[in-house]
Amino acid sequence: MPVIDISLVIAAPIERCFDLSRSIDLHLESMRHTNERAVGGVVSGLIGAGEAVTWEARHFGVTQRMTSRITAFESPAYFQDSMVRGPFAYFVHDHTFTSVAGGTRMRDHVRFASPLGLLGRIADRLLVTSHLRRLLEQRAEVIKQAAESPQPAN
């Protein structure tokens, strides 16, 4: 099963980083290039424990929908979203926040698997893992910029 780990230090308090990571509005801003939309469940504001959101976006030339639910929640240190419906056979995203000197270490840990057995595993190696990594890195940079900005959080 493919795993993606991304970690960066943000010069902002842990609570701000945690909330920005839960912001539907900031997520949409970070994924603007995919024309992503929140089309069900929590569609704006902060998503919380037990809540779900359905995303619609275009990836690899195909419009797809994915519903994720917050399946673990320990403010302000950790939350997990898990796909309950969508294009993957399996998709779990752990978000971890740790106070460090000068700010917060934000870590994304994603485990996923594409459907279709061997064909899915080949697609994961050749396309999906690098695509998801880029999306996660872009999202992390948007969160970092927003958290370090003097502007109010989304």
Residue, then its C-alpha position, 0 to 999 in steps of 0.5 A: m500500500p502506498v504511503i505519503d509523508i509530508s512534514l513542514v514547520i510553520a511559524a504559527p501556533i498549533e491551534r491556528c495550524f490545526d484549524l486552518s487544516r480543517s478549513i473547507d474554504l482554505h482547502l478549496e483555495s489550495m485545490r483551485h487548479t483542479n476546480e474542486r468543489a465541496v458538494g455535500g456534508v460540510v461545505s464551508g467553515l471548519i470540519g469537526a469530529g464525525e462530520a463528512v464532506t463530499w469533494e468533486a474535482r477533476h483528476f487525470g481528465v475525469t471528474q470524480r467524487m470522494t466523501s471523507r469523514i473525520t474518524a479521529f479528532e484530538s484538538p489541537a494535535y491530531f485528526q484523521d479523515s477516511m474515505v467512505r465513498g470514492p475512487f480509491a479502494y482505501f484512503v486514510h489521511d492522518h494530520t498531526f500537529t506538534s509544538v516546536a521551537g518557533g511554531t508548529r510541525m505539521r505532518d500529513h501521513v496518507r495511506f491509500a490504494s487504488p482499485l483494480g488489483l494489479l492495474g491499480r498497483i501499477a497506476d499507484r506507482l506510475l501516476v497516483t502517488s506522485h500526483l497525490r504528493r504534489l497536491l498534498e505539498q501544494r495544500a501544505e504550502v497554502i496552509k503555511q502561507a495562511a498561518e504565517s500571514p497577519q491576515p485572519a484565518n479562513 
